Amino acid sequence: MTVDQKLSALRAIMKKNNMDAIIIPTGDPHQSEYIAACWQERIWISGFTGSAGWVVVTSDHAGLWTDSRYFLQAEMELKGTSFVLHKMVNQFGAQYVDYLAENLPSGSTVSINGLLFSRSAVESIKKTFSVYNINLNHRSDLMAELWKNRPLVSDSEIEIHDTKYTGKEVSEKLDAVRAGMTAAGADYHLITALDDLAWTFNIRGRDVDFNPVVTGYAVIGREASHFFVSPGRVGSKLKSVFNKNKVKIHAYDDLISFLNNLKEKETILVDPAICSQAVYEAINGTVISGGSIPKSLKAIKNKTEISHIRNAMKKDGAALAHAFQWLEQQFHDGRTPTEVDVVQKLAQCRSNQKLYQGESFSAIVGYRDNGAIIHYHPEAGKCKTIHPEGILLVDSGGQYTDGTTDITRTFTLGHTTEEHKRSYTLVLKGMIALTLARFPEGTTGMQLDTFARQFLWSEGMNYGHGTGHGVGYFLNVHEPPQGFTPALSERGKTVHTAGMLTSNEPGFYKEGEYGIRIENLVVTTPSGIPGFLEFETVTLYPFEHALIDKSRLTKDEIRWINQYHARVYATVSPLLKGDLRAWFKNKCRKV
């Protein structure tokens, strides 16, 4: 069916079920950002493939709400359909709910699938709708009637993430979770987020593209733990680990009945922001609302993890050197590769590195005006051919058994204009300023974000995304809770603590012309001053010399770049040979 045919069929189902509107999120039962194919309802109904957005369908309107990262992408993907793009000013807001409240008549009923919305989201929607006498039905699943033959959830065997990489046994992690439960006065802790589950049990899977997670739930008790997953996926080695740690295996769908059978006086700690409404209302015990304990614990990388992360960055830098030298050679030989060719070459070069497991996200390779589409993903047959001129933005990353990488570099492929150099240098200055920030313990991401924007702001420039996000350890490349953002969101409010791994990625985008972004990953570390923290840069790849306007740099900024380039070369060059090493040495030269 076409998008419009799907809309017509959905409206017929809505009418049959007496529903005046439906909200279809980007979501799964675990409130994941990246979701398995079987839950991609919003993509299926609208054709919009961005990682964030909400669809609202009424009898006479079909709208897609998304934020500024996806405006250009959404316009392209919705073209030729009945969907109307609604541009969200605040990516953490719920303007689609406001739209329904203001446009539906009193007494209307809105349908949502309670499995795909968190408890917090449902309560917020109900609060808004109550003012307008609009009903919310969160126990309907209209899309199940429409979308037949969905992809199935993975049934592959779960992989064990070895202790030599994790630095902690499952028993140690369960002890840490239980310590948090005791502090909260909880008998049980419900774990719904897939990356929290993976971290707690030292497991990894291939259920979701790019994110090495396993589809399941866990309930941690004071003595025993309960893992809800397809039992056939648990191999003998993992069963042995679970038996040793009193982890009982249940079928995935048995979670609801387990929660139904809790005693009323038993307390269970639940994070309402990441627990679906359908799961939440199944709980018979006494709920204690609080944050996910594993989410906070896994954000702070231990010494073993940080050591492995540094090693993964060396390999990643070497892989990028191979890929970008290849790109230059293509132009030298008179060839013109496409954006997709670069995506494939990056993956190939990373795959030659030890312990490589796959990409950490779908690489963003944006040539010229495509670089201004913040989360652009090239497709074969639709992407640009790259010529030795203009600006190229490349944002990519790899999953290795010993770490997750995420790096952005921007290149000039021919004549460089003063405007390009000005924009690039202002972005670079902001990235350096955040890198060199020294700040007191208790500082939040919102406070730190301004370091990266100050030079752009001084010349009336800005960018419409956060400056950084938490990064997992052979886990999700976008990992809460911390980050750098001007918004009063979880990322903005979270205090940065020693051991956190976060991206530092300011940018500037001129619609219709070019995009510039520079991204390194940094680890928060204690500084030499008691009570203060700073950042260690772990990403290892040089900056684009031809785009740097040295006259705009201070002596301290030049010194930092030169020291960074020297460290990059000393660390990565042992993994390179012959002409490639000489080529890389030139890229790492002093400014």
Stockholm file with secondary structure:
# STOCKHOLM 1.0

chainA/1-591         MTVDQKLSALRAIMKKNNMDAIIIPTGDPHQSEYIAACWQERIWISGFTGSAGWVVVTSDHAGLWTDSRYFLQAEMELKGTSFVLHKMVNQFGAQYVDYLAENLPSGSTVSINGLLFSRSAVESIKKTFSVYNINLNHRSDLMAELWKNRPLVSDSEIEIHDTKYTGKEVSEKLDAVRAGMTAAGADYHLITALDDLAWTFNIRGRDVDFNPVVTGYAVIGREASHFFVSPGRVGSKLKSVFNKNKVKIHAYDDLISFLNNLKEKETILVDPAICSQAVYEAINGTVISGGSIPKSLKAIKNKTEISHIRNAMKKDGAALAHAFQWLEQQFHDGRTPTEVDVVQKLAQCRSNQKLYQGESFSAIVGYRDNGAIIHYHPEAGKCKTIHPEGILLVDSGGQYTDGTTDITRTFTLGHTTEEHKRSYTLVLKGMIALTLARFPEGTTGMQLDTFARQFLWSEGMNYGHGTGHGVGYFLNVHEPPQGFTPALSERGKTVHTAGMLTSNEPGFYKEGEYGIRIENLVVTTPSGIPGFLEFETVTLYPFEHALIDKSRLTKDEIRWINQYHARVYATVSPLLKGDLRAWFKNKCRKV
#=GR chainA/1-591 SS CCHHHHHHHHHHHHHHTTCSEEEECSCCTTCCSSCCGGGCHHHHHHCCCCSSCEEEEESSCEEEEECGGGHHHHHHHHTTSSCEEEECSSTTSCHHHHHHHHHSCTTCEEECBTTSSBHHHHHHHHHHHHHTTCEEECBCCHHHHHCCSCCCCCCCCCEECCHHHHSSCHHHHHHHHHHHHHHHTCSEEEECCHHHHHHHHTEECCSBTTBCCCCCEEEEESSCEEEESCGGGCCHHHHHHHHHTTEEEECGGGHHHHHHTSCTTCEEEECTTTSBHHHHTTCCSEEEECCCHHHHHHHBCCHHHHHHHHHHHHHHHHHHHHHHHHHHHHHHTTCCCBHHHHHHHHHHHHHTSTTEEEESSCCEEEEGGGGGSTTCCCCTTTSCBCCSSSEEEEEECEEETTEECCEEEEEECSCCCHHHHHHHHHHHHHHHHHHTCCEETTCBHHHHHHHHHHHHHTTTCCCSSCSEEBCCSSSCSSCSSCEECSSSSHHHHSBCCTTBEEEECCEEEETTTEEEECBEEEEEEECSSTTEEEEEECCCCCCCGGGCCGGGSCHHHHHHHHHHHHHHHHHHGGGCCHHHHHHHHHHTCCC
#=GC SS_cons         CCHHHHHHHHHHHHHHTTCSEEEECSCCTTCCSSCCGGGCHHHHHHCCCCSSCEEEEESSCEEEEECGGGHHHHHHHHTTSSCEEEECSSTTSCHHHHHHHHHSCTTCEEECBTTSSBHHHHHHHHHHHHHTTCEEECBCCHHHHHCCSCCCCCCCCCEECCHHHHSSCHHHHHHHHHHHHHHHTCSEEEECCHHHHHHHHTEECCSBTTBCCCCCEEEEESSCEEEESCGGGCCHHHHHHHHHTTEEEECGGGHHHHHHTSCTTCEEEECTTTSBHHHHTTCCSEEEECCCHHHHHHHBCCHHHHHHHHHHHHHHHHHHHHHHHHHHHHHHTTCCCBHHHHHHHHHHHHHTSTTEEEESSCCEEEEGGGGGSTTCCCCTTTSCBCCSSSEEEEEECEEETTEECCEEEEEECSCCCHHHHHHHHHHHHHHHHHHTCCEETTCBHHHHHHHHHHHHHTTTCCCSSCSEEBCCSSSCSSCSSCEECSSSSHHHHSBCCTTBEEEECCEEEETTTEEEECBEEEEEEECSSTTEEEEEECCCCCCCGGGCCGGGSCHHHHHHHHHHHHHHHHHHGGGCCHHHHHHHHHHTCCC
//
